[in-house]
Amino acid sequence: MKIIFVSGFIGLFFGVIDWFIVSRLEMENKKMVQISGLFSRSAIGFFTGAAVVGMAAEPWRGALAGAITGLWISLPPSFVNRSYKEIVPLGIIYGLIIGIVASFLI
């Protein structure tokens, strides 16, 4: 349970980072993009933590689970906002970091 809480907190932290990144971009509905980014990064943290709980404590497995989770959760907002280069790579990177941290917490 500690892993899921810490991973969710890290995801929320990355959501706040995305909030500030998006605030510098010029977009039509910037507030909605910021809110969806906050929730999607939190979901990446939560689901990566939950996936790592069921795995062995090897960092590469956590990183792989995080990258896949980051990709799948980042795809829908990138389709809606048509900003693939900004959303998808950050989701994968954040998932990698959360997966590695969560695998060390096991």
C-alpha positions in Angstrom: 0.0 0.0 0.0 2.9 2.3 0.7 4.2 1.9 -2.9 0.8 2.9 -4.4 0.6 6.0 -2.1 4.2 7.1 -2.8 3.8 6.4 -6.6 0.5 8.4 -6.6 2.2 11.3 -4.8 5.0 11.3 -7.3 2.5 11.2 -10.1 0.7 14.2 -8.6 4.0 16.0 -8.3 4.6 15.4 -12.1 1.1 16.6 -12.7 2.0 19.9 -11.0 5.1 20.1 -13.2 3.0 19.6 -16.3 0.6 22.3 -15.1 3.5 24.8 -15.2 4.8 23.5 -18.5 1.4 24.0 -20.1 0.9 27.4 -18.6 3.7 28.6 -20.8 2.2 27.2 -24.0 -0.3 29.0 -26.3 -3.5 26.8 -26.5 -7.2 27.3 -27.0 -8.4 25.6 -23.8 -5.4 25.8 -21.6 -7.2 25.3 -18.3 -8.8 22.0 -19.5 -5.4 20.8 -20.7 -3.8 21.6 -17.3 -6.5 19.8 -15.4 -6.4 16.7 -17.7 -2.6 16.7 -17.4 -2.8 16.8 -13.6 -5.2 13.9 -13.5 -3.4 11.8 -16.1 0.0 12.1 -14.4 -1.6 11.2 -11.1 -3.1 8.1 -12.8 0.2 7.2 -14.2 1.7 7.2 -10.7 -1.2 5.3 -9.1 -1.4 2.6 -11.8 2.4 2.2 -12.1 2.6 1.7 -8.3 -0.2 -0.9 -8.5 1.5 -2.7 -11.3 4.9 -2.8 -9.6 3.3 -4.3 -6.4 2.5 -7.5 -8.4 6.0 -7.8 -9.9 9.4 -8.8 -8.7 11.6 -6.0 -7.3 13.8 -5.5 -10.4 14.1 -1.9 -11.5 13.9 -2.7 -15.3 10.5 -4.3 -14.8 9.2 -1.3 -12.9 10.6 1.0 -15.6 8.9 -1.1 -18.3 5.6 -1.1 -16.5 5.8 2.6 -15.9 6.7 3.4 -19.5 3.8 1.3 -20.8 1.4 2.9 -18.3 2.7 6.3 -19.2 2.2 5.7 -22.9 -1.4 4.3 -22.6 -2.6 7.0 -20.2 -1.0 9.8 -22.2 -2.4 8.8 -25.6 -6.0 10.0 -25.2 -5.2 13.5 -24.0 -2.7 13.8 -26.8 -5.3 12.8 -29.4 -7.8 15.3 -28.0 -5.3 18.2 -27.8 -3.3 17.2 -30.9 -0.1 17.9 -29.1 1.7 14.5 -29.4 5.2 15.7 -29.0 4.5 17.4 -25.7 2.3 14.9 -23.9 3.4 11.4 -24.9 7.2 11.6 -24.2 6.6 13.3 -20.8 4.2 10.5 -19.9 6.7 7.8 -20.8 9.5 9.6 -19.0 7.4 10.1 -15.9 6.2 6.5 -16.0 9.8 5.3 -16.2 10.9 7.4 -13.2 7.9 6.3 -11.1 8.4 2.7 -12.0 12.0 2.7 -11.0 11.3 4.5 -7.7 8.4 2.1 -6.9 10.5 -1.0 -7.7 13.1 0.2 -5.1 10.4 0.6 -2.5 9.4 -3.1 -2.6 
